[in-house]
Amino acid sequence: MFHEWGFGGKLISNDGAAFLRGTNGSVPVRLAPGSPLAVSPDGKSVIISNDSLLEMPRIQLFPTGAGEPTALPDGAIRQSYDAWWFPDDPVDGGERRPIPGLESDECVLRLRVDGHHVFVTERNFPLMPTPPFRLDLESGRRESWKELSPADSAGVQNLVWVCLTPDGRSYAYSYFRKLSVLYLVERVR
């Protein structure tokens, strides 16, 4: 899934649109206006956020095939940057509690598939290289996970976003890069 702000997305909305395309290079399928946040584990649904279209619910569940979208309750959510499908087997009811060891300037990147750890980094994505870590949900113990840095770090300032698979084996990230060119001008007499 991807978000297109360019020509294809502008035909749907000024804020772009969510598209789905297979990894085999097949033709992309437009799903809806907004930003795609997560594909269901079975690939049959996509969560799409649309923070600017007032006539639509803010967060919706769109089928990847035939069917109608379903509005999801957004409560007090003002903007939606990310969403995940929560595994059903860690949920036993019980009371909500804070994540032990999670600092106020940190954000959770993803719940690990084992349901006992989360991947965490600084909230305002730090300068590169960035060392996200794994946080134990019971003890709050931190373990280093990976150091993220592109092979060519020239002009790289900071991370923009990190996407992880639930097991943490595969990941993708984006970053800001600022390059410039210095010219030397010699005065000829």
Secondary structure, DSSP 4 states (H G I P E B T S, - for coil): -EEE-SHHHHTT-TT-EEEE--TT-PPPEEEEESEEEEE-TTSSEEEEE-SS-TTS-SEEEEESSSS--EEEP-TT--------PPPSTT-------PPTT--TTEEEEEE-TTSSEEEEEETT--BSSB--EEEETTT--EEE---B--S--TTEEEEEEEEE-TTSS-EEEEEEE--------PPP-
